[in-house]
């Protein structure tokens, strides 16, 4: 199974403190990742700790890494264009294809 980021790209890497994972209305911000334990903070600032296996299962059940909005300049009109899909269209009609 592939883990996807909020901008549609594949997640490649590891768990690091400061990452925010989103699934539905749940947000979990990693505070500490040690050998087999993960400490994270919820939206209401409560801290919780769980095993790494349990957190990985939660991520594979549909959570996405929050990377914010991905914005590029259109090469035709120089406007900011938010990347949402594999192929995006600017207001001027220019198409931008994103390779994952």
DSSP file (Angstrom, degrees, kcal/mol; ACC not computed):
  #  RESIDUE AA STRUCTURE BP1 BP2  ACC     N-H-->O    O-->H-N    N-H-->O    O-->H-N    TCO  KAPPA ALPHA  PHI   PSI    X-CA   Y-CA   Z-CA
    1    1 A X              0   0    0      0, 0.0     2,-0.4     0, 0.0    59,-0.0   0.000 360.0 360.0 360.0 144.2    0.0    0.0    0.0
    2    2 A X        -     0   0    0     58,-0.1     2,-0.5     8,-0.0     8,-0.0  -0.807 360.0-141.0-102.7 137.2    1.2    3.5   -0.8
    3    3 A X        -     0   0    0     -2,-0.4     8,-3.0     8,-0.3     2,-0.3  -0.845  22.0-156.1 -96.7 131.0    1.1    6.4    1.6
    4    4 A X  B     -A   10   0A   0     -2,-0.5    61,-0.9    59,-0.4     6,-0.2  -0.813   7.9-134.4-111.3 145.8    0.1    9.7   -0.1
    5    5 A X  B >   -b   65   0B   0      4,-3.2     3,-1.8    -2,-0.3    61,-0.2  -0.467  35.6-101.8 -87.3 168.2    0.8   13.3    1.0
    6    6 A X  T 3  S+     0   0    0     59,-2.6    60,-0.1     1,-0.3    -1,-0.1   0.702 121.8  56.9 -67.4 -18.5   -1.9   16.0    0.9
    7    7 A X  T 3  S-     0   0    0     58,-0.3    -1,-0.3     2,-0.1     3,-0.1   0.409 122.4-103.6 -91.8   3.4   -0.5   17.4   -2.3
    8    8 A X  S <  S+     0   0    0     -3,-1.8     2,-0.1     1,-0.3    -2,-0.1   0.375  80.6 124.8  96.3  -4.3   -0.9   14.0   -4.1
    9    9 A X        -     0   0    0      1,-0.1    -4,-3.2    -5,-0.1    -1,-0.3  -0.457  67.2 -98.0 -85.2 161.8    2.7   12.9   -4.1
   10   10 A X  B     -A    4   0A   0     90,-0.3     2,-0.6    -6,-0.2    -6,-0.2  -0.532  33.4-120.5 -77.2 144.3    4.0    9.6   -2.6
   11   11 A X        +     0   0    0     -8,-3.0     2,-0.5    -2,-0.2    -8,-0.3  -0.777  36.1 173.6 -86.2 121.2    5.5    9.7    0.9
   12   12 A X        +     0   0    0     -2,-0.6     2,-0.3     2,-0.1    -2,-0.0  -0.988  43.5  41.6-128.4 120.5    9.0    8.4    0.8
   13   13 A X  S    S-     0   0    0     -2,-0.5     2,-0.2     2,-0.0    -2,-0.0  -0.984  80.8 -66.6 145.7-156.9   11.0    8.7    4.0
   14   14 A X        -     0   0    0     -2,-0.3     2,-0.4     0, 0.0    -2,-0.1  -0.718  51.3 -79.0-127.5 176.6   10.6    8.1    7.7
   15   15 A X        +     0   0    0     -2,-0.2     2,-0.3     4,-0.0    18,-0.1  -0.657  51.1 176.3 -80.6 130.9    8.7    9.4   10.6
   16   16 A X    >   -     0   0    0     -2,-0.4     3,-1.7    16,-0.1    14,-0.2  -0.972  37.8 -93.1-134.7 148.0   10.2   12.6   12.1
   17   17 A X  T 3  S+     0   0    0     -2,-0.3    14,-0.2     1,-0.2     3,-0.1  -0.343 110.2  36.2 -58.0 138.7    9.2   15.0   14.8
   18   18 A X  T 3  S+     0   0    0     12,-3.0    -1,-0.2     1,-0.4     2,-0.2   0.167  82.7 128.5 102.2 -17.1    7.2   17.9   13.5
   19   19 A X    <   -     0   0    0     -3,-1.7    11,-2.7    10,-0.1     2,-0.5  -0.486  47.5-148.6 -71.5 141.4    5.3   15.9   10.8
   20   20 A X  E     -C   29   0B   0     46,-0.4    46,-3.2     9,-0.2     2,-0.4  -0.964   9.4-163.4-113.9 125.6    1.5   16.3   10.8
   21   21 A X  E     -CD  28  65B   0      7,-2.9     7,-2.6    -2,-0.5     2,-0.4  -0.898   5.6-161.5-109.9 136.5   -0.6   13.4    9.7
   22   22 A X  E     +CD  27  64B   0     42,-3.1    42,-3.1    -2,-0.4     2,-0.3  -0.958  18.9 166.4-124.4 134.5   -4.2   13.9    8.8
   23   23 A X  E >  S-C   26   0B   0      3,-2.4     3,-2.0    -2,-0.4     2,-0.3  -0.856  71.2 -48.8-144.4 108.7   -7.0   11.3    8.5
   24   24 A X  T 3  S-     0   0    0     -2,-0.3    38,-0.0     1,-0.3    -1,-0.0  -0.512 123.1 -21.1  65.2-125.7  -10.5   12.8    8.3
   25   25 A X  T 3  S+     0   0    0     -2,-0.3     2,-0.5    -3,-0.1    -1,-0.3   0.371 116.8 102.6 -95.4   4.5  -10.9   15.3   11.1
   26   26 A X  E <   -C   23   0B   0     -3,-2.0    -3,-2.4    16,-0.1     2,-0.4  -0.765  47.9-175.6 -93.0 130.0   -8.0   13.8   13.1
   27   27 A X  E     -C   22   0B   0     -2,-0.5    16,-0.5    -5,-0.2     2,-0.5  -0.991   1.8-173.7-122.6 131.2   -4.6   15.5   13.1
   28   28 A X  E     -C   21   0B   0     -7,-2.6    -7,-2.9    -2,-0.4     2,-0.6  -0.983   6.7-161.9-127.2 121.3   -1.6   14.0   14.8
   29   29 A X  E     -CE  20  41B   0     12,-2.6    12,-2.7    -2,-0.5    -9,-0.2  -0.901  22.9-126.5-103.8 122.8    1.6   16.0   15.1
   30   30 A X  E     + E   0  40B   0    -11,-2.7   -12,-3.0    -2,-0.6    10,-0.3  -0.475  31.9 171.2 -71.1 132.0    4.7   13.8   15.9
   31   31 A X  E     +     0   0B   0      8,-3.1     2,-0.3     1,-0.4     9,-0.2   0.735  67.8   6.1-107.4 -37.1    6.6   15.0   18.9
   32   32 A X  E     - E   0  39B   0      7,-1.9     7,-3.0   -16,-0.1     2,-0.5  -0.975  53.4-169.5-152.8 134.0    9.1   12.2   19.4
   33   33 A X  E     + E   0  38B   0     -2,-0.3     5,-0.2     5,-0.2     2,-0.1  -0.954  22.3 163.3-126.0 110.1    9.9    9.0   17.5
   34   34 A X        -     0   0    0      3,-2.2    -2,-0.0    -2,-0.5    18,-0.0  -0.366  56.1 -57.3-112.6-164.9   12.2    6.6   19.4
   35   35 A X  S    S-     0   0    0      1,-0.2     3,-0.0    -2,-0.1    -2,-0.0   0.878 123.5 -14.5 -44.5 -63.8   13.0    2.9   18.8
   36   36 A X  S    S+     0   0    0     16,-0.1    16,-2.0    15,-0.0     2,-0.3   0.195 120.3  82.3-131.2  17.0    9.5    1.4   19.0
   37   37 A X  E     - F   0  51B   0     14,-0.3    -3,-2.2    15,-0.1     2,-0.4  -0.937  52.7-161.2-125.9 147.3    7.4    4.3   20.5
   38   38 A X  E     -EF  33  50B   0     12,-3.0    12,-2.4    -2,-0.3     2,-0.5  -0.996   2.7-162.7-127.5 128.3    5.8    7.3   19.0
   39   39 A X  E     +EF  32  49B   0     -7,-3.0    -8,-3.1    -2,-0.4    -7,-1.9  -0.952  21.4 171.4-109.6 127.6    4.7   10.4   21.0
   40   40 A X  E     -EF  30  48B   0      8,-2.6     8,-2.9    -2,-0.5     2,-0.4  -0.910  27.6-131.3-136.1 162.4    2.2   12.6   19.2
   41   41 A X  E     -EF  29  47B   0    -12,-2.7   -12,-2.6    -2,-0.3     6,-0.2  -0.920  19.2-143.3-114.2 137.5    0.0   15.6   19.9
   42   42 A X    >   -     0   0    0      4,-2.5     3,-1.8    -2,-0.4   -14,-0.2  -0.346  36.3 -93.9 -88.9 176.5   -3.6   15.9   19.0
   43   43 A X  T 3  S+     0   0    0    -16,-0.5   -15,-0.1     1,-0.3    -1,-0.1   0.866 126.8  55.0 -59.5 -37.5   -5.4   19.0   17.8
   44   44 A X  T 3  S-     0   0    0      2,-0.1    -1,-0.3     1,-0.1     3,-0.1   0.200 120.8-109.3 -85.1  18.8   -6.6   19.8   21.3
   45   45 A X  S <  S+     0   0    0     -3,-1.8     2,-0.3     1,-0.2    -2,-0.1   0.562  70.3 144.6  68.2  12.5   -2.9   19.7   22.5
   46   46 A X        -     0   0    0      1,-0.0    -4,-2.5    -5,-0.0     2,-0.4  -0.643  44.1-135.9 -77.7 138.4   -3.3   16.4   24.4
   47   47 A X  E     +F   41   0B   0     -2,-0.3     2,-0.3    -6,-0.2    -6,-0.2  -0.781  25.6 178.6 -97.2 139.1   -0.2   14.3   24.2
   48   48 A X  E     -F   40   0B   0     -8,-2.9    -8,-2.6    -2,-0.4     2,-0.4  -0.927  14.4-152.0-133.8 159.5   -0.5   10.6   23.6
   49   49 A X  E     +F   39   0B   0     -2,-0.3     2,-0.3   -10,-0.2   -10,-0.2  -0.996  21.3 159.5-134.3 140.3    2.0    7.8   23.2
   50   50 A X  E     -F   38   0B   0    -12,-2.4   -12,-3.0    -2,-0.4     2,-0.1  -0.908  43.6 -80.0-148.0 173.4    1.6    4.5   21.2
   51   51 A X  E  >  -F   37   0B   0     -2,-0.3     4,-1.9   -14,-0.2   -14,-0.3  -0.442  37.1-120.5 -77.2 156.4    3.7    1.8   19.7
   52   52 A X  H  > S+     0   0    0    -16,-2.0     4,-2.5     1,-0.2     5,-0.2   0.875 113.3  55.6 -63.6 -38.3    5.3    2.4   16.3
   53   53 A X  H  > S+     0   0    0    -17,-0.3     4,-2.2     1,-0.2    -1,-0.2   0.906 107.3  49.2 -61.2 -42.4    3.4   -0.6   14.8
   54   54 A X  H  > S+     0   0    0      2,-0.2     4,-1.8     1,-0.2    -1,-0.2   0.900 112.4  47.7 -65.1 -41.3    0.1    0.9   15.9
   55   55 A X  H  X S+     0   0    0     -4,-1.9     4,-2.2     2,-0.2    -2,-0.2   0.898 110.4  51.7 -67.5 -40.1    0.9    4.3   14.4
   56   56 A X  H  X S+     0   0    0     -4,-2.5     4,-2.6     1,-0.2    -2,-0.2   0.907 108.5  51.7 -62.9 -41.6    2.1    2.7   11.1
   57   57 A X  H  X S+     0   0    0     -4,-2.2     4,-1.0     1,-0.2    -1,-0.2   0.890 109.2  50.7 -61.4 -39.0   -1.2    0.8   10.9
   58   58 A X  H  <>S+     0   0    0     -4,-1.8     5,-0.7     2,-0.2     3,-0.3   0.897 110.7  49.0 -64.6 -40.4   -3.1    4.0   11.4
   59   59 A X  H >X5S+     0   0    0     -4,-2.2     3,-1.5     1,-0.2     4,-1.1   0.924 110.7  49.9 -64.8 -44.5   -1.1    5.7    8.6
   60   60 A X  H 3<5S+     0   0    0     -4,-2.6    -1,-0.2     1,-0.3    -2,-0.2   0.674  97.0  71.0 -70.0 -15.7   -1.7    2.8    6.3
   61   61 A X  T 3<5S-     0   0    0     -4,-1.0    -1,-0.3    -3,-0.3    -2,-0.2   0.422 134.4 -66.6 -81.9   4.0   -5.4    2.9    7.0
   62   62 A X  T <45S+     0   0    0     -3,-1.5   -38,-0.2     1,-0.2    -2,-0.2   0.512  83.8 144.2 130.5   7.9   -5.7    6.2    5.0
   63   63 A X     << -     0   0    0     -4,-1.1   -59,-0.4    -5,-0.7     2,-0.4  -0.433  32.2-151.9 -74.6 151.3   -3.8    8.9    6.8
   64   64 A X  E     - D   0  22B   0    -42,-3.1   -42,-3.1   -61,-0.1     2,-0.5  -0.948  17.7-116.0-125.0 145.4   -1.9   11.5    4.7
   65   65 A X  E     -bD   5  21B   0    -61,-0.9   -59,-2.6    -2,-0.4     2,-0.7  -0.680  30.9-128.8 -78.6 126.0    1.2   13.6    5.5
   66   66 A X        +     0   0    0    -46,-3.2   -46,-0.4    -2,-0.5     3,-0.1  -0.670  40.4 160.0 -79.5 113.2    0.3   17.3    5.6
   67   67 A X        -     0   0    0     -2,-0.7    -1,-0.2     1,-0.4   -62,-0.0   0.308  45.0-127.6-113.7   5.3    2.8   19.1    3.3
   68   68 A X        -     0   0    0      2,-0.1    -1,-0.4     0, 0.0     2,-0.3  -0.268  52.5 -29.3  77.9-169.6    0.7   22.3    2.8
   69   69 A X        -     0   0    0     -3,-0.1     2,-0.6    -2,-0.0    15,-0.1  -0.605  54.7-142.4 -83.8 142.8   -0.2   23.7   -0.5
   70   70 A X        -     0   0    0     13,-0.5    13,-3.3    -2,-0.3     2,-0.4  -0.928  24.0-175.9-106.8 116.0    2.2   23.2   -3.4
   71   71 A X  E     +G   82   0C   0     -2,-0.6     2,-0.3    11,-0.2    11,-0.2  -0.927   6.8 176.6-118.9 134.9    2.4   26.3   -5.6
   72   72 A X  E     -G   81   0C   0      9,-2.4     9,-2.8    -2,-0.4     2,-0.4  -0.908  32.8-107.7-128.5 160.0    4.3   26.8   -8.9
   73   73 A X  E     -G   80   0C   0     -2,-0.3     2,-0.3     7,-0.2     7,-0.2  -0.718  32.7-118.7 -86.0 136.6    4.5   29.6  -11.3
   74   74 A X     >  -     0   0    0      5,-2.5     4,-1.6    -2,-0.4    22,-0.0  -0.590  15.9-143.5 -70.8 132.6    2.7   29.2  -14.6
   75   75 A X  T  4 S+     0   0    0     -2,-0.3    -1,-0.1     1,-0.2    -2,-0.0   0.663  95.9  47.2 -74.1 -14.4    5.4   29.4  -17.4
   76   76 A X  T  4 S+     0   0    0      3,-0.1    -1,-0.2     1,-0.0    -2,-0.0   0.913 131.0  10.0 -91.7 -50.9    3.0   31.3  -19.7
   77   77 A X  T  4 S-     0   0    0      2,-0.1    -2,-0.2    17,-0.0    -1,-0.0   0.462  89.9-125.7-113.4  -3.7    1.4   34.0  -17.5
   78   78 A X     <  +     0   0    0     -4,-1.6     2,-0.2     1,-0.2    -3,-0.1   0.702  59.4 143.8  65.3  23.1    3.6   33.9  -14.3
   79   79 A X        -     0   0    0      1,-0.1    -5,-2.5    -6,-0.0     2,-0.3  -0.605  59.1-102.1 -86.4 153.6    0.5   33.5  -12.0
   80   80 A X  E     -G   73   0C   0     -2,-0.2     2,-0.4    -7,-0.2    -7,-0.2  -0.597  40.5-167.9 -72.3 133.5    0.7   31.3   -8.9
   81   81 A X  E     -G   72   0C   0     -9,-2.8    -9,-2.4    -2,-0.3     2,-0.4  -0.990  16.0-135.4-129.8 125.7   -1.0   27.9   -9.6
   82   82 A X  E     -G   71   0C   0     -2,-0.4     2,-0.6   -11,-0.2   -11,-0.2  -0.650  19.0-133.6 -81.6 129.9   -1.8   25.4   -6.8
   83   83 A X        +     0   0    0    -13,-3.3   -13,-0.5    -2,-0.4     3,-0.1  -0.740  44.8 146.1 -85.9 120.2   -1.0   21.9   -7.7
   84   84 A X        +     0   0    0     -2,-0.6     2,-0.2     1,-0.1    -1,-0.2   0.674  58.7  24.5-121.4 -37.4   -3.9   19.6   -6.9
   85   85 A X  S    S-     0   0    0      1,-0.0     3,-0.2   -77,-0.0    -1,-0.1  -0.561  87.1 -91.6-123.8-176.8   -4.0   16.8   -9.5
   86   86 A X  S    S+     0   0    0      1,-0.3    12,-3.2    -2,-0.2     2,-0.5   0.897 119.8  30.0 -65.6 -41.9   -1.7   14.9  -11.9
   87   87 A X  E    S-H   97   0D   0     10,-0.2     2,-0.3     2,-0.0    -1,-0.3  -0.986  79.3-173.2-122.4 122.9   -2.6   17.4  -14.6
   88   88 A X  E     -H   96   0D   0      8,-3.0     8,-3.3    -2,-0.5     2,-0.5  -0.850  12.0-146.4-116.6 149.9   -3.5   21.0  -13.6
   89   89 A X  E     -H   95   0D   0     -2,-0.3     6,-0.2     6,-0.2     2,-0.1  -0.968  10.3-143.0-121.1 129.9   -4.8   23.8  -15.7
   90   90 A X    >   -     0   0    0      4,-2.9     3,-1.4    -2,-0.5    -9,-0.1  -0.347  31.5-105.9 -79.4 166.0   -4.0   27.5  -15.2
   91   91 A X  T 3  S+     0   0    0      1,-0.3    -1,-0.1     2,-0.1   -10,-0.0   0.776 121.2  58.5 -63.9 -26.6   -6.5   30.3  -15.7
   92   92 A X  T 3  S-     0   0    0      2,-0.1    -1,-0.3     1,-0.0    -3,-0.0   0.558 123.1-104.6 -81.3  -6.7   -4.7   31.2  -19.0
   93   93 A X  S <  S+     0   0    0     -3,-1.4     2,-0.2     1,-0.3    -2,-0.1   0.306  74.0 139.6 103.9  -8.6   -5.3   27.7  -20.3
   94   94 A X        -     0   0    0     -5,-0.1    -4,-2.9     1,-0.0     2,-0.4  -0.474  44.1-139.9 -70.3 136.7   -1.7   26.3  -19.9
   95   95 A X  E     -H   89   0D   0     -6,-0.2     2,-0.5    -2,-0.2    -6,-0.2  -0.823  11.7-162.3-100.9 139.2   -1.6   22.7  -18.7
   96   96 A X  E     -H   88   0D   0     -8,-3.3    -8,-3.0    -2,-0.4     2,-0.5  -0.984   4.8-158.0-121.7 123.3    1.0   21.6  -16.1
   97   97 A X  E     -H   87   0D   0     -2,-0.5     2,-0.5   -10,-0.2   -10,-0.2  -0.869   5.9-152.4-103.5 131.6    1.7   17.9  -15.7
   98   98 A X        -     0   0    0    -12,-3.2     2,-0.5    -2,-0.5    -2,-0.0  -0.899   4.5-148.9-106.8 127.6    3.2   16.6  -12.4
   99   99 A X              0   0    0     -2,-0.5   -90,-0.0     1,-0.1    -2,-0.0  -0.831 360.0 360.0 -95.1 128.6    5.3   13.5  -12.4
  100  100 A X              0   0    0     -2,-0.5   -90,-0.3   -91,-0.1    -1,-0.1   0.415 360.0 360.0 -98.0 360.0    5.2   11.5   -9.2
